[in-house]
Amino acid sequence: MRNSDASVRRLAAMGMIAALLALVGCDQQKVDEAMKKAGETARGVWNSVKPDSQLFKNIEIGRSTEDDIRRQAGKPEIVWEEADGGRRLEYPRGPEGATTWMVTIGPDNTVRKIEQVLTAENFARVRPGMSQDGVRRLLGKPTKVEAFALKQEEVWGYRWYESPTDRAFFNVHFNPQGMVTTTSRSDDPSRRQGG
């Protein structure tokens, strides 16, 4: 029985290889392109889930470049152009993560600063009257966005580590004009659900 199982597996594998070759017509360029796309997809998936400790491994402030950052951490969520000609690259680690990294690139294309922005100090900088764009530049992409029609407000929630072991949400409330009205704190739903 073992020999027949092995034979079936071998035939199935040969069939898959034959199908792949038929799809690309034995054209080496098409095979190379397919392999490159698979590699880029795999790198993108790895960058989205790699531990924060690995995200900027071997990056040196003042020496590494934006290209070095992109090779190591992948494509940023958004790139903010700065007034001095530099750029700020946003790397949110959500939706389940509780960190967002901002990388400041100077006008000379070198890394100036790498910072985790979901902190109590940054939350304290969010004030009534601040625009949604200003909040996004400061804190990055929110973990969740909720609209409350009766209250006529939109709330952006940011999951963060309130203590080394406890996650919570920092919430920013916006009026219909997109301006901050207030902020609040709420428990992470995983805490209430025993997770």
C-alpha positions in Angstrom: 0.0 0.0 0.0 2.9 2.4 0.8 4.3 2.1 -2.7 1.0 2.9 -4.3 0.6 6.0 -2.0 4.1 7.2 -2.9 3.4 6.6 -6.6 0.1 8.6 -6.4 1.9 11.5 -4.7 4.7 11.4 -7.3 2.2 11.5 -10.2 0.3 14.3 -8.6 3.5 16.4 -8.2 4.5 15.7 -11.9 1.0 16.7 -12.9 1.3 20.0 -11.1 4.7 20.7 -12.7 3.3 19.9 -16.1 0.4 22.2 -15.5 2.7 25.0 -14.4 4.9 24.5 -17.5 1.8 24.5 -19.7 0.6 27.7 -18.2 3.9 29.6 -18.8 4.6 27.7 -22.1 8.2 26.8 -21.0 9.0 30.5 -21.4 11.9 31.1 -18.9 11.0 34.9 -18.7 7.5 34.1 -17.6 8.7 31.6 -15.1 11.2 34.2 -13.7 8.4 36.8 -13.5 6.1 34.4 -11.7 8.8 33.5 -9.2 9.6 37.3 -8.7 6.0 38.1 -8.0 5.7 35.2 -5.5 8.9 36.4 -3.8 7.6 40.0 -3.6 4.3 38.7 -2.2 6.1 36.6 0.4 8.4 39.5 1.4 5.3 41.7 1.8 3.5 39.2 4.0 6.7 38.7 6.1 7.2 42.4 6.5 3.6 42.8 7.7 3.9 40.2 10.4 7.6 40.3 11.4 8.2 41.2 15.0 8.9 44.9 15.7 12.4 43.9 16.9 13.2 42.7 13.3 11.5 45.6 11.5 14.5 47.9 11.4 17.2 45.5 12.2 20.7 46.7 11.0 19.3 50.2 10.2 21.7 52.9 11.4 20.6 56.4 12.1 22.6 58.9 10.0 24.0 56.2 7.7 21.1 54.1 6.4 19.0 55.4 3.5 15.3 55.3 2.6 16.1 52.4 0.2 17.7 50.5 3.1 14.5 51.1 5.1 12.3 49.8 2.3 14.4 46.7 1.8 14.3 45.9 5.5 10.7 47.0 6.4 8.9 47.0 3.1 6.6 49.5 1.6 5.3 52.1 4.0 1.6 52.6 4.5 2.0 56.3 3.5 4.8 58.7 2.9 4.5 62.2 4.3 6.5 65.0 2.5 8.1 67.4 5.0 8.6 71.1 4.5 12.4 70.7 4.7 12.5 68.3 1.7 12.6 65.2 3.9 10.0 62.5 4.2 8.3 60.6 7.0 7.5 56.9 6.4 4.5 55.4 8.3 4.6 51.7 9.3 1.4 50.8 11.3 1.5 47.3 12.9 -2.2 46.8 13.1 -4.9 45.9 13.1 -4.0 43.6 16.0 -0.7 45.2 16.7 -0.3 48.1 19.2 2.6 50.0 17.6 3.0 52.4 14.7 6.5 53.3 13.6 7.5 56.6 11.9 10.8 56.8 10.1 12.1 60.3 9.4 14.3 60.6 6.3 16.3 63.8 5.9 16.6 65.9 2.7 20.0 64.0 2.2 18.1 60.7 2.0 19.5 59.3 5.3 17.5 58.1 8.3 17.2 60.7 10.9 14.9 59.1 13.4 12.8 55.9 14.0 10.1 56.3 16.6 7.1 54.3 17.9 4.4 57.0 18.0 1.6 55.4 19.9 2.6 56.8 23.3 1.0 58.7 26.1 3.3 61.7 25.2 2.0 61.8 21.7 -1.6 61.3 22.7 -1.3 64.3 25.0 -0.4 66.4 21.9 -3.8 65.7 20.3 -5.9 68.8 21.1 -9.4 70.1 20.3 -9.4 71.9 16.9 -6.7 69.6 15.4 -7.5 68.3 11.9 -7.8 64.7 10.9 -4.7 65.2 8.7 -2.8 66.5 11.7 -3.8 63.5 13.8 -2.9 61.1 11.0 0.6 62.7 10.6 1.2 62.4 14.4 -0.3 59.0 15.2 -0.5 57.2 11.8 -3.3 55.0 10.6 -6.0 54.3 13.2 -6.7 50.7 14.2 -10.5 51.3 13.8 -12.8 54.1 12.5 -16.4 54.3 13.7 -19.1 56.7 12.7 -21.8 57.7 15.1 -24.7 59.3 13.1 -26.8 60.4 16.1 -23.8 62.1 17.8 -22.6 63.4 14.4 -19.0 62.3 15.1 -16.4 60.0 13.8 -14.1 58.2 16.2 -10.6 56.9 15.4 -9.3 54.3 17.8 -5.7 53.5 18.3 -4.7 50.2 20.1 -1.7 50.7 22.2 0.2 49.4 25.2 -1.1 51.3 28.2 1.4 49.3 30.3 4.0 46.7 29.4 1.3 44.0 29.4 -2.1 45.8 29.0 -3.5 47.0 25.7 -6.2 49.7 25.6 -7.6 52.1 23.0 -6.9 55.8 22.7 -9.9 57.4 20.9 -10.0 60.6 18.9 -13.4 62.1 18.4 -14.0 64.4 15.3 -16.9 66.6 14.4 -18.5 66.6 10.9 -15.9 69.2 9.8 -13.1 66.7 10.6 -11.8 68.6 13.7 -11.0 67.0 17.0 -13.6 67.7 19.7 -12.3 65.5 22.5 -10.3 62.3 23.2 -11.2 59.3 25.3 -9.9 55.9 26.5 -11.5 52.5 26.3 -10.6 48.9 27.1 -9.3 46.7 24.4 -12.2 44.3 23.4 -9.8 41.3 23.8 -9.6 42.1 27.5 -13.4 42.0 28.0 -13.5 38.8 26.1 -10.8 37.1 28.1 -8.2 37.2 25.3 
